[in-house]
């Protein structure tokens, strides 16, 4: 959606980009499971209501992984580590 709206520019189409990223050894794609979905509605502190952002943050918290984002709402949330 970000590509379609012009908010994210890639040097190739999305499918090719995802296939290229999947080849990077330290990157892995994970499905959203029931545990992530449930925990996303019970995040600590005050976080906005966007369900996709909540699942992204929950996944990062469960993996103890930092998020690479410029999203100010996510970066301002003190319960997840961000890079950028």
PyMOL Python script that loads the backbone (N, CA, C, O; Angstrom):
from pymol import cmd

cmd.read_pdbstr("""\
ATOM      1  N   UNK A   1       0.822  -1.190   0.000  1.00  0.00           N
ATOM      2  CA  UNK A   1       0.000   0.000   0.000  1.00  0.00           C
ATOM      3  C   UNK A   1       0.866   1.253   0.000  1.00  0.00           C
ATOM      4  O   UNK A   1       0.520   2.243  -0.645  1.00  0.00           O
ATOM      5  N   UNK A   2       1.991   1.223   0.718  1.00  0.00           N
ATOM      6  CA  UNK A   2       2.870   2.390   0.737  1.00  0.00           C
ATOM      7  C   UNK A   2       3.462   2.654  -0.645  1.00  0.00           C
ATOM      8  O   UNK A   2       3.602   3.804  -1.059  1.00  0.00           O
ATOM      9  N   UNK A   3       3.802   1.596  -1.342  1.00  0.00           N
ATOM     10  CA  UNK A   3       4.324   1.753  -2.703  1.00  0.00           C
ATOM     11  C   UNK A   3       3.242   2.315  -3.613  1.00  0.00           C
ATOM     12  O   UNK A   3       3.485   3.250  -4.376  1.00  0.00           O
ATOM     13  N   UNK A   4       2.057   1.746  -3.529  1.00  0.00           N
ATOM     14  CA  UNK A   4       0.953   2.222  -4.368  1.00  0.00           C
ATOM     15  C   UNK A   4       0.627   3.685  -4.120  1.00  0.00           C
ATOM     16  O   UNK A   4       0.248   4.406  -5.043  1.00  0.00           O
ATOM     17  N   UNK A   5       0.771   4.123  -2.884  1.00  0.00           N
ATOM     18  CA  UNK A   5       0.454   5.511  -2.531  1.00  0.00           C
ATOM     19  C   UNK A   5       1.626   6.463  -2.723  1.00  0.00           C
ATOM     20  O   UNK A   5       1.506   7.666  -2.488  1.00  0.00           O
ATOM     21  N   UNK A   6       2.765   5.916  -3.154  1.00  0.00           N
ATOM     22  CA  UNK A   6       3.930   6.752  -3.389  1.00  0.00           C
ATOM     23  C   UNK A   6       4.680   7.153  -2.140  1.00  0.00           C
ATOM     24  O   UNK A   6       5.538   8.034  -2.194  1.00  0.00           O
ATOM     25  N   UNK A   7       4.380   6.528  -1.016  1.00  0.00           N
ATOM     26  CA  UNK A   7       5.057   6.849   0.245  1.00  0.00           C
ATOM     27  C   UNK A   7       6.329   6.036   0.437  1.00  0.00           C
ATOM     28  O   UNK A   7       7.146   6.345   1.304  1.00  0.00           O
ATOM     29  N   UNK A   8       6.494   4.981  -0.386  1.00  0.00           N
ATOM     30  CA  UNK A   8       7.687   4.148  -0.359  1.00  0.00           C
ATOM     31  C   UNK A   8       8.073   3.870  -1.805  1.00  0.00           C
ATOM     32  O   UNK A   8       7.246   3.439  -2.608  1.00  0.00           O
ATOM     33  N   UNK A   9       9.343   4.121  -2.129  1.00  0.00           N
ATOM     34  CA  UNK A   9       9.820   3.903  -3.484  1.00  0.00           C
ATOM     35  C   UNK A   9      10.804   2.743  -3.463  1.00  0.00           C
ATOM     36  O   UNK A   9      11.776   2.761  -2.707  1.00  0.00           O
ATOM     37  N   UNK A  10      10.552   1.735  -4.291  1.00  0.00           N
ATOM     38  CA  UNK A  10      11.439   0.588  -4.424  1.00  0.00           C
ATOM     39  C   UNK A  10      12.057   0.595  -5.815  1.00  0.00           C
ATOM     40  O   UNK A  10      11.499   1.174  -6.747  1.00  0.00           O
ATOM     41  N   UNK A  11      13.204  -0.046  -5.950  1.00  0.00           N
ATOM     42  CA  UNK A  11      13.873  -0.102  -7.247  1.00  0.00           C
ATOM     43  C   UNK A  11      13.374  -1.256  -8.108  1.00  0.00           C
ATOM     44  O   UNK A  11      13.843  -1.448  -9.230  1.00  0.00           O
ATOM     45  N   UNK A  12      12.420  -2.026  -7.582  1.00  0.00           N
ATOM     46  CA  UNK A  12      11.836  -3.153  -8.313  1.00  0.00           C
ATOM     47  C   UNK A  12      10.421  -3.353  -7.805  1.00  0.00           C
ATOM     48  O   UNK A  12      10.021  -2.726  -6.824  1.00  0.00           O
ATOM     49  N   UNK A  13       9.657  -4.222  -8.460  1.00  0.00           N
ATOM     50  CA  UNK A  13       8.289  -4.436  -7.987  1.00  0.00           C
ATOM     51  C   UNK A  13       8.308  -5.133  -6.621  1.00  0.00           C
ATOM     52  O   UNK A  13       9.316  -5.720  -6.226  1.00  0.00           O
ATOM     53  N   UNK A  14       7.211  -5.060  -5.930  1.00  0.00           N
ATOM     54  CA  UNK A  14       7.135  -5.538  -4.545  1.00  0.00           C
ATOM     55  C   UNK A  14       7.473  -7.025  -4.431  1.00  0.00           C
ATOM     56  O   UNK A  14       8.208  -7.414  -3.524  1.00  0.00           O
ATOM     57  N   UNK A  15       6.956  -7.859  -5.327  1.00  0.00           N
ATOM     58  CA  UNK A  15       7.250  -9.294  -5.264  1.00  0.00           C
ATOM     59  C   UNK A  15       8.744  -9.569  -5.400  1.00  0.00           C
ATOM     60  O   UNK A  15       9.298 -10.378  -4.656  1.00  0.00           O
ATOM     61  N   UNK A  16       9.394  -8.902  -6.343  1.00  0.00           N
ATOM     62  CA  UNK A  16      10.836  -9.084  -6.530  1.00  0.00           C
ATOM     63  C   UNK A  16      11.601  -8.571  -5.315  1.00  0.00           C
ATOM     64  O   UNK A  16      12.582  -9.184  -4.896  1.00  0.00           O
ATOM     65  N   UNK A  17      11.159  -7.450  -4.748  1.00  0.00           N
ATOM     66  CA  UNK A  17      11.818  -6.894  -3.570  1.00  0.00           C
ATOM     67  C   UNK A  17      11.729  -7.860  -2.391  1.00  0.00           C
ATOM     68  O   UNK A  17      12.722  -8.108  -1.707  1.00  0.00           O
ATOM     69  N   UNK A  18      10.537  -8.401  -2.158  1.00  0.00           N
ATOM     70  CA  UNK A  18      10.361  -9.353  -1.058  1.00  0.00           C
ATOM     71  C   UNK A  18      11.205 -10.604  -1.269  1.00  0.00           C
ATOM     72  O   UNK A  18      11.789 -11.116  -0.315  1.00  0.00           O
ATOM     73  N   UNK A  19      11.279 -11.102  -2.495  1.00  0.00           N
ATOM     74  CA  UNK A  19      12.106 -12.274  -2.791  1.00  0.00           C
ATOM     75  C   UNK A  19      13.579 -11.973  -2.547  1.00  0.00           C
ATOM     76  O   UNK A  19      14.315 -12.826  -2.051  1.00  0.00           O
ATOM     77  N   UNK A  20      14.008 -10.774  -2.892  1.00  0.00           N
ATOM     78  CA  UNK A  20      15.400 -10.377  -2.671  1.00  0.00           C
ATOM     79  C   UNK A  20      15.695 -10.269  -1.176  1.00  0.00           C
ATOM     80  O   UNK A  20      16.720 -10.762  -0.705  1.00  0.00           O
ATOM     81  N   UNK A  21      14.810  -9.634  -0.444  1.00  0.00           N
ATOM     82  CA  UNK A  21      15.001  -9.482   1.003  1.00  0.00           C
ATOM     83  C   UNK A  21      14.998 -10.844   1.697  1.00  0.00           C
ATOM     84  O   UNK A  21      15.749 -11.048   2.651  1.00  0.00           O
ATOM     85  N   UNK A  22      14.177 -11.765   1.239  1.00  0.00           N
ATOM     86  CA  UNK A  22      14.093 -13.094   1.848  1.00  0.00           C
ATOM     87  C   UNK A  22      15.410 -13.863   1.742  1.00  0.00           C
ATOM     88  O   UNK A  22      15.638 -14.803   2.503  1.00  0.00           O
ATOM     89  N   UNK A  23      16.262 -13.479   0.823  1.00  0.00           N
ATOM     90  CA  UNK A  23      17.555 -14.154   0.653  1.00  0.00           C
ATOM     91  C   UNK A  23      18.607 -13.670   1.645  1.00  0.00           C
ATOM     92  O   UNK A  23      19.673 -14.276   1.752  1.00  0.00           O
ATOM     93  N   UNK A  24      18.331 -12.605   2.361  1.00  0.00           N
ATOM     94  CA  UNK A  24      19.281 -12.069   3.341  1.00  0.00           C
ATOM     95  C   UNK A  24      19.257 -12.970   4.575  1.00  0.00           C
ATOM     96  O   UNK A  24      18.197 -13.222   5.148  1.00  0.00           O
ATOM     97  N   UNK A  25      20.425 -13.447   4.977  1.00  0.00           N
ATOM     98  CA  UNK A  25      20.511 -14.434   6.057  1.00  0.00           C
ATOM     99  C   UNK A  25      19.892 -13.981   7.376  1.00  0.00           C
ATOM    100  O   UNK A  25      19.302 -14.801   8.080  1.00  0.00           O
ATOM    101  N   UNK A  26      20.006 -12.725   7.725  1.00  0.00           N
ATOM    102  CA  UNK A  26      19.520 -12.265   9.027  1.00  0.00           C
ATOM    103  C   UNK A  26      18.071 -11.801   9.002  1.00  0.00           C
ATOM    104  O   UNK A  26      17.550 -11.332  10.014  1.00  0.00           O
ATOM    105  N   UNK A  27      17.420 -11.929   7.855  1.00  0.00           N
ATOM    106  CA  UNK A  27      16.023 -11.511   7.727  1.00  0.00           C
ATOM    107  C   UNK A  27      15.150 -12.750   7.615  1.00  0.00           C
ATOM    108  O   UNK A  27      15.477 -13.701   6.906  1.00  0.00           O
ATOM    109  N   UNK A  28      14.035 -12.719   8.328  1.00  0.00           N
ATOM    110  CA  UNK A  28      13.065 -13.801   8.178  1.00  0.00           C
ATOM    111  C   UNK A  28      11.669 -13.223   8.268  1.00  0.00           C
ATOM    112  O   UNK A  28      11.415 -12.267   9.001  1.00  0.00           O
ATOM    113  N   UNK A  29      10.776 -13.819   7.510  1.00  0.00           N
ATOM    114  CA  UNK A  29       9.378 -13.422   7.530  1.00  0.00           C
ATOM    115  C   UNK A  29       8.628 -14.358   8.459  1.00  0.00           C
ATOM    116  O   UNK A  29       8.803 -15.575   8.401  1.00  0.00           O
ATOM    117  N   UNK A  30       7.799 -13.791   9.311  1.00  0.00           N
ATOM    118  CA  UNK A  30       7.033 -14.584  10.268  1.00  0.00           C
ATOM    119  C   UNK A  30       5.543 -14.336  10.070  1.00  0.00           C
ATOM    120  O   UNK A  30       5.131 -13.205   9.812  1.00  0.00           O
ATOM    121  N   UNK A  31       4.743 -15.375  10.187  1.00  0.00           N
ATOM    122  CA  UNK A  31       3.296 -15.165  10.100  1.00  0.00           C
ATOM    123  C   UNK A  31       2.765 -14.539  11.389  1.00  0.00           C
ATOM    124  O   UNK A  31       3.341 -14.710  12.463  1.00  0.00           O
ATOM    125  N   UNK A  32       1.685 -13.829  11.262  1.00  0.00           N
ATOM    126  CA  UNK A  32       0.991 -13.322  12.444  1.00  0.00           C
ATOM    127  C   UNK A  32       0.138 -14.469  12.951  1.00  0.00           C
ATOM    128  O   UNK A  32      -0.722 -14.980  12.233  1.00  0.00           O
ATOM    129  N   UNK A  33       0.380 -14.871  14.192  1.00  0.00           N
ATOM    130  CA  UNK A  33      -0.397 -15.980  14.751  1.00  0.00           C
ATOM    131  C   UNK A  33      -1.379 -15.461  15.799  1.00  0.00           C
ATOM    132  O   UNK A  33      -1.440 -14.262  16.071  1.00  0.00           O
ATOM    133  N   UNK A  34      -2.128 -16.363  16.367  1.00  0.00           N
ATOM    134  CA  UNK A  34      -3.148 -15.976  17.354  1.00  0.00           C
ATOM    135  C   UNK A  34      -2.521 -15.287  18.567  1.00  0.00           C
ATOM    136  O   UNK A  34      -3.095 -14.341  19.107  1.00  0.00           O
ATOM    137  N   UNK A  35      -1.352 -15.754  18.996  1.00  0.00           N
ATOM    138  CA  UNK A  35      -0.688 -15.138  20.151  1.00  0.00           C
ATOM    139  C   UNK A  35      -0.345 -13.687  19.905  1.00  0.00           C
ATOM    140  O   UNK A  35      -0.546 -12.843  20.778  1.00  0.00           O
ATOM    141  N   UNK A  36       0.171 -13.385  18.728  1.00  0.00           N
ATOM    142  CA  UNK A  36       0.497 -12.003  18.378  1.00  0.00           C
ATOM    143  C   UNK A  36      -0.782 -11.170  18.316  1.00  0.00           C
ATOM    144  O   UNK A  36      -0.828 -10.052  18.829  1.00  0.00           O
ATOM    145  N   UNK A  37      -1.806 -11.714  17.691  1.00  0.00           N
ATOM    146  CA  UNK A  37      -3.070 -10.981  17.569  1.00  0.00           C
ATOM    147  C   UNK A  37      -3.638 -10.632  18.943  1.00  0.00           C
ATOM    148  O   UNK A  37      -4.073  -9.502  19.169  1.00  0.00           O
ATOM    149  N   UNK A  38      -3.635 -11.593  19.855  1.00  0.00           N
ATOM    150  CA  UNK A  38      -4.186 -11.361  21.200  1.00  0.00           C
ATOM    151  C   UNK A  38      -3.345 -10.344  21.959  1.00  0.00           C
ATOM    152  O   UNK A  38      -3.885  -9.419  22.566  1.00  0.00           O
ATOM    153  N   UNK A  39      -2.024 -10.510  21.930  1.00  0.00           N
ATOM    154  CA  UNK A  39      -1.156  -9.584  22.666  1.00  0.00           C
ATOM    155  C   UNK A  39      -1.192  -8.181  22.090  1.00  0.00           C
ATOM    156  O   UNK A  39      -0.915  -7.216  22.802  1.00  0.00           O
ATOM    157  N   UNK A  40      -1.528  -8.048  20.811  1.00  0.00           N
ATOM    158  CA  UNK A  40      -1.541  -6.721  20.200  1.00  0.00           C
ATOM    159  C   UNK A  40      -2.635  -5.823  20.771  1.00  0.00           C
ATOM    160  O   UNK A  40      -2.545  -4.599  20.673  1.00  0.00           O
ATOM    161  N   UNK A  41      -3.656  -6.414  21.358  1.00  0.00           N
ATOM    162  CA  UNK A  41      -4.716  -5.591  21.952  1.00  0.00           C
ATOM    163  C   UNK A  41      -4.448  -5.274  23.421  1.00  0.00           C
ATOM    164  O   UNK A  41      -5.206  -4.541  24.057  1.00  0.00           O
ATOM    165  N   UNK A  42      -3.361  -5.833  23.952  1.00  0.00           N
ATOM    166  CA  UNK A  42      -3.021  -5.614  25.362  1.00  0.00           C
ATOM    167  C   UNK A  42      -1.613  -5.060  25.530  1.00  0.00           C
ATOM    168  O   UNK A  42      -0.906  -5.447  26.461  1.00  0.00           O
ATOM    169  N   UNK A  43      -1.199  -4.170  24.651  1.00  0.00           N
ATOM    170  CA  UNK A  43       0.130  -3.580  24.769  1.00  0.00           C
ATOM    171  C   UNK A  43       0.206  -2.705  26.020  1.00  0.00           C
ATOM    172  O   UNK A  43      -0.774  -2.053  26.380  1.00  0.00           O
ATOM    173  N   UNK A  44       1.366  -2.687  26.684  1.00  0.00           N
ATOM    174  CA  UNK A  44       1.495  -1.827  27.864  1.00  0.00           C
ATOM    175  C   UNK A  44       1.519  -0.355  27.481  1.00  0.00           C
ATOM    176  O   UNK A  44       1.894   0.005  26.365  1.00  0.00           O
ATOM    177  N   UNK A  45       1.121   0.479  28.410  1.00  0.00           N
ATOM    178  CA  UNK A  45       1.168   1.914  28.183  1.00  0.00           C
ATOM    179  C   UNK A  45       0.126   2.374  27.181  1.00  0.00           C
ATOM    180  O   UNK A  45      -0.875   1.700  26.937  1.00  0.00           O
ATOM    181  N   UNK A  46       0.386   3.534  26.612  1.00  0.00           N
ATOM    182  CA  UNK A  46      -0.551   4.161  25.686  1.00  0.00           C
ATOM    183  C   UNK A  46      -0.002   4.053  24.269  1.00  0.00           C
ATOM    184  O   UNK A  46       1.046   4.621  23.961  1.00  0.00           O
ATOM    185  N   UNK A  47      -0.699   3.335  23.417  1.00  0.00           N
ATOM    186  CA  UNK A  47      -0.300   3.195  22.018  1.00  0.00           C
ATOM    187  C   UNK A  47      -1.533   3.379  21.160  1.00  0.00           C
ATOM    188  O   UNK A  47      -2.637   3.026  21.573  1.00  0.00           O
ATOM    189  N   UNK A  48      -1.354   3.929  19.967  1.00  0.00           N
ATOM    190  CA  UNK A  48      -2.501   4.230  19.121  1.00  0.00           C
ATOM    191  C   UNK A  48      -3.222   2.962  18.661  1.00  0.00           C
ATOM    192  O   UNK A  48      -2.741   1.857  18.912  1.00  0.00           O
ATOM    193  N   UNK A  49      -4.348   3.104  18.004  1.00  0.00           N
ATOM    194  CA  UNK A  49      -5.266   1.992  17.740  1.00  0.00           C
ATOM    195  C   UNK A  49      -5.061   1.266  16.415  1.00  0.00           C
ATOM    196  O   UNK A  49      -5.782   0.305  16.145  1.00  0.00           O
ATOM    197  N   UNK A  50      -4.107   1.683  15.570  1.00  0.00           N
ATOM    198  CA  UNK A  50      -3.925   1.036  14.273  1.00  0.00           C
ATOM    199  C   UNK A  50      -3.566  -0.440  14.465  1.00  0.00           C
ATOM    200  O   UNK A  50      -2.512  -0.741  15.025  1.00  0.00           O
ATOM    201  N   UNK A  51      -4.420  -1.367  14.013  1.00  0.00           N
ATOM    202  CA  UNK A  51      -4.183  -2.793  14.262  1.00  0.00           C
ATOM    203  C   UNK A  51      -2.896  -3.316  13.622  1.00  0.00           C
ATOM    204  O   UNK A  51      -2.218  -4.156  14.214  1.00  0.00           O
ATOM    205  N   UNK A  52      -2.549  -2.838  12.437  1.00  0.00           N
ATOM    206  CA  UNK A  52      -1.320  -3.310  11.791  1.00  0.00           C
ATOM    207  C   UNK A  52      -0.094  -2.878  12.598  1.00  0.00           C
ATOM    208  O   UNK A  52       0.806  -3.683  12.836  1.00  0.00           O
ATOM    209  N   UNK A  53      -0.057  -1.617  13.019  1.00  0.00           N
ATOM    210  CA  UNK A  53       1.063  -1.141  13.837  1.00  0.00           C
ATOM    211  C   UNK A  53       1.140  -1.908  15.149  1.00  0.00           C
ATOM    212  O   UNK A  53       2.232  -2.230  15.616  1.00  0.00           O
ATOM    213  N   UNK A  54       0.005  -2.200  15.738  1.00  0.00           N
ATOM    214  CA  UNK A  54      -0.013  -2.936  17.005  1.00  0.00           C
ATOM    215  C   UNK A  54       0.567  -4.343  16.825  1.00  0.00           C
ATOM    216  O   UNK A  54       1.291  -4.827  17.696  1.00  0.00           O
ATOM    217  N   UNK A  55       0.258  -4.998  15.711  1.00  0.00           N
ATOM    218  CA  UNK A  55       0.805  -6.343  15.466  1.00  0.00           C
ATOM    219  C   UNK A  55       2.296  -6.285  15.154  1.00  0.00           C
ATOM    220  O   UNK A  55       3.050  -7.170  15.559  1.00  0.00           O
ATOM    221  N   UNK A  56       2.725  -5.249  14.436  1.00  0.00           N
ATOM    222  CA  UNK A  56       4.150  -5.079  14.162  1.00  0.00           C
ATOM    223  C   UNK A  56       4.912  -4.878  15.463  1.00  0.00           C
ATOM    224  O   UNK A  56       5.936  -5.524  15.686  1.00  0.00           O
ATOM    225  N   UNK A  57       4.432  -4.001  16.314  1.00  0.00           N
ATOM    226  CA  UNK A  57       5.091  -3.727  17.598  1.00  0.00           C
ATOM    227  C   UNK A  57       5.084  -4.978  18.483  1.00  0.00           C
ATOM    228  O   UNK A  57       6.092  -5.298  19.112  1.00  0.00           O
ATOM    229  N   UNK A  58       3.969  -5.675  18.532  1.00  0.00           N
ATOM    230  CA  UNK A  58       3.885  -6.888  19.342  1.00  0.00           C
ATOM    231  C   UNK A  58       4.880  -7.937  18.867  1.00  0.00           C
ATOM    232  O   UNK A  58       5.543  -8.580  19.681  1.00  0.00           O
ATOM    233  N   UNK A  59       4.987  -8.111  17.566  1.00  0.00           N
ATOM    234  CA  UNK A  59       5.934  -9.084  17.023  1.00  0.00           C
ATOM    235  C   UNK A  59       7.361  -8.709  17.414  1.00  0.00           C
ATOM    236  O   UNK A  59       8.131  -9.572  17.835  1.00  0.00           O
ATOM    237  N   UNK A  60       7.717  -7.454  17.283  1.00  0.00           N
ATOM    238  CA  UNK A  60       9.062  -7.004  17.670  1.00  0.00           C
ATOM    239  C   UNK A  60       9.313  -7.238  19.151  1.00  0.00           C
ATOM    240  O   UNK A  60      10.401  -7.668  19.536  1.00  0.00           O
ATOM    241  N   UNK A  61       8.322  -6.961  19.981  1.00  0.00           N
ATOM    242  CA  UNK A  61       8.473  -7.177  21.420  1.00  0.00           C
ATOM    243  C   UNK A  61       8.650  -8.659  21.735  1.00  0.00           C
ATOM    244  O   UNK A  61       9.484  -9.017  22.566  1.00  0.00           O
ATOM    245  N   UNK A  62       7.880  -9.520  21.084  1.00  0.00           N
ATOM    246  CA  UNK A  62       7.977 -10.959  21.348  1.00  0.00           C
ATOM    247  C   UNK A  62       9.337 -11.516  20.928  1.00  0.00           C
ATOM    248  O   UNK A  62       9.841 -12.459  21.538  1.00  0.00           O
ATOM    249  N   UNK A  63       9.927 -10.931  19.890  1.00  0.00           N
ATOM    250  CA  UNK A  63      11.234 -11.384  19.400  1.00  0.00           C
ATOM    251  C   UNK A  63      12.392 -10.609  20.016  1.00  0.00           C
ATOM    252  O   UNK A  63      13.554 -10.907  19.739  1.00  0.00           O
ATOM    253  N   UNK A  64      12.086  -9.621  20.847  1.00  0.00           N
ATOM    254  CA  UNK A  64      13.102  -8.726  21.410  1.00  0.00           C
ATOM    255  C   UNK A  64      13.957  -8.138  20.288  1.00  0.00           C
ATOM    256  O   UNK A  64      15.177  -8.030  20.404  1.00  0.00           O
ATOM    257  N   UNK A  65      13.286  -7.763  19.200  1.00  0.00           N
ATOM    258  CA  UNK A  65      13.967  -7.229  18.016  1.00  0.00           C
ATOM    259  C   UNK A  65      13.635  -5.760  17.842  1.00  0.00           C
ATOM    260  O   UNK A  65      12.504  -5.347  18.099  1.00  0.00           O
ATOM    261  N   UNK A  66      14.610  -4.960  17.408  1.00  0.00           N
ATOM    262  CA  UNK A  66      14.313  -3.555  17.123  1.00  0.00           C
ATOM    263  C   UNK A  66      13.565  -3.418  15.805  1.00  0.00           C
ATOM    264  O   UNK A  66      13.684  -4.262  14.918  1.00  0.00           O
ATOM    265  N   UNK A  67      12.798  -2.350  15.691  1.00  0.00           N
ATOM    266  CA  UNK A  67      12.098  -2.037  14.453  1.00  0.00           C
ATOM    267  C   UNK A  67      12.844  -0.941  13.705  1.00  0.00           C
ATOM    268  O   UNK A  67      13.296   0.033  14.307  1.00  0.00           O
ATOM    269  N   UNK A  68      12.968  -1.099  12.413  1.00  0.00           N
ATOM    270  CA  UNK A  68      13.504  -0.045  11.566  1.00  0.00           C
ATOM    271  C   UNK A  68      12.296   0.700  11.013  1.00  0.00           C
ATOM    272  O   UNK A  68      11.561   0.176  10.176  1.00  0.00           O
ATOM    273  N   UNK A  69      12.101   1.914  11.483  1.00  0.00           N
ATOM    274  CA  UNK A  69      10.927   2.684  11.089  1.00  0.00           C
ATOM    275  C   UNK A  69      11.175   4.168  11.249  1.00  0.00           C
ATOM    276  O   UNK A  69      11.979   4.602  12.074  1.00  0.00           O
ATOM    277  N   UNK A  70      10.471   4.928  10.445  1.00  0.00           N
ATOM    278  CA  UNK A  70      10.478   6.376  10.657  1.00  0.00           C
ATOM    279  C   UNK A  70       9.126   6.830  11.194  1.00  0.00           C
ATOM    280  O   UNK A  70       8.893   8.025  11.373  1.00  0.00           O
ATOM    281  N   UNK A  71       8.239   5.877  11.451  1.00  0.00           N
ATOM    282  CA  UNK A  71       6.908   6.169  11.984  1.00  0.00           C
ATOM    283  C   UNK A  71       7.051   6.777  13.378  1.00  0.00           C
ATOM    284  O   UNK A  71       7.508   6.117  14.312  1.00  0.00           O
ATOM    285  N   UNK A  72       6.658   8.027  13.503  1.00  0.00           N
ATOM    286  CA  UNK A  72       6.841   8.749  14.765  1.00  0.00           C
ATOM    287  C   UNK A  72       6.021   8.157  15.911  1.00  0.00           C
ATOM    288  O   UNK A  72       6.453   8.192  17.063  1.00  0.00           O
ATOM    289  N   UNK A  73       4.852   7.620  15.606  1.00  0.00           N
ATOM    290  CA  UNK A  73       4.026   7.036  16.669  1.00  0.00           C
ATOM    291  C   UNK A  73       4.705   5.792  17.248  1.00  0.00           C
ATOM    292  O   UNK A  73       4.700   5.583  18.462  1.00  0.00           O
ATOM    293  N   UNK A  74       5.280   4.980  16.385  1.00  0.00           N
ATOM    294  CA  UNK A  74       5.987   3.793  16.863  1.00  0.00           C
ATOM    295  C   UNK A  74       7.270   4.207  17.569  1.00  0.00           C
ATOM    296  O   UNK A  74       7.594   3.668  18.628  1.00  0.00           O
ATOM    297  N   UNK A  75       8.000   5.153  16.999  1.00  0.00           N
ATOM    298  CA  UNK A  75       9.265   5.585  17.618  1.00  0.00           C
ATOM    299  C   UNK A  75       9.041   6.213  18.986  1.00  0.00           C
ATOM    300  O   UNK A  75       9.916   6.123  19.848  1.00  0.00           O
ATOM    301  N   UNK A  76       7.896   6.845  19.208  1.00  0.00           N
ATOM    302  CA  UNK A  76       7.600   7.480  20.491  1.00  0.00           C
ATOM    303  C   UNK A  76       7.132   6.481  21.549  1.00  0.00           C
ATOM    304  O   UNK A  76       7.084   6.808  22.734  1.00  0.00           O
ATOM    305  N   UNK A  77       6.793   5.288  21.133  1.00  0.00           N
ATOM    306  CA  UNK A  77       6.294   4.279  22.068  1.00  0.00           C
ATOM    307  C   UNK A  77       7.479   3.696  22.838  1.00  0.00           C
ATOM    308  O   UNK A  77       8.354   3.075  22.235  1.00  0.00           O
ATOM    309  N   UNK A  78       7.522   3.884  24.151  1.00  0.00           N
ATOM    310  CA  UNK A  78       8.709   3.495  24.920  1.00  0.00           C
ATOM    311  C   UNK A  78       8.871   1.989  25.146  1.00  0.00           C
ATOM    312  O   UNK A  78       9.889   1.559  25.688  1.00  0.00           O
ATOM    313  N   UNK A  79       7.900   1.193  24.747  1.00  0.00           N
ATOM    314  CA  UNK A  79       7.950  -0.239  25.038  1.00  0.00           C
ATOM    315  C   UNK A  79       8.453  -1.084  23.872  1.00  0.00           C
ATOM    316  O   UNK A  79       8.311  -2.307  23.886  1.00  0.00           O
ATOM    317  N   UNK A  80       9.041  -0.441  22.862  1.00  0.00           N
ATOM    318  CA  UNK A  80       9.675  -1.155  21.748  1.00  0.00           C
ATOM    319  C   UNK A  80      10.896  -0.348  21.310  1.00  0.00           C
ATOM    320  O   UNK A  80      10.872   0.883  21.290  1.00  0.00           O
ATOM    321  N   UNK A  81      11.965  -1.068  20.959  1.00  0.00           N
ATOM    322  CA  UNK A  81      13.189  -0.400  20.514  1.00  0.00           C
ATOM    323  C   UNK A  81      13.107  -0.168  19.012  1.00  0.00           C
ATOM    324  O   UNK A  81      12.713  -1.054  18.253  1.00  0.00           O
ATOM    325  N   UNK A  82      13.487   1.040  18.593  1.00  0.00           N
ATOM    326  CA  UNK A  82      13.446   1.367  17.171  1.00  0.00           C
ATOM    327  C   UNK A  82      14.824   1.847  16.709  1.00  0.00           C
ATOM    328  O   UNK A  82      15.640   2.329  17.494  1.00  0.00           O
ATOM    329  N   UNK A  83      15.043   1.695  15.412  1.00  0.00           N
ATOM    330  CA  UNK A  83      16.278   2.152  14.766  1.00  0.00           C
ATOM    331  C   UNK A  83      15.857   3.055  13.627  1.00  0.00           C
ATOM    332  O   UNK A  83      14.936   2.742  12.872  1.00  0.00           O
ATOM    333  N   UNK A  84      16.553   4.197  13.511  1.00  0.00           N
ATOM    334  CA  UNK A  84      16.465   5.098  12.392  1.00  0.00           C
ATOM    335  C   UNK A  84      16.636   6.493  12.870  1.00  0.00           C
ATOM    336  O   UNK A  84      16.594   7.429  12.071  1.00  0.00           O
TER     337      UNK A  84
END
""", "prot")
cmd.dss("prot")
cmd.show_as("cartoon", "prot")
cmd.util.cbc("prot")
cmd.orient("prot")
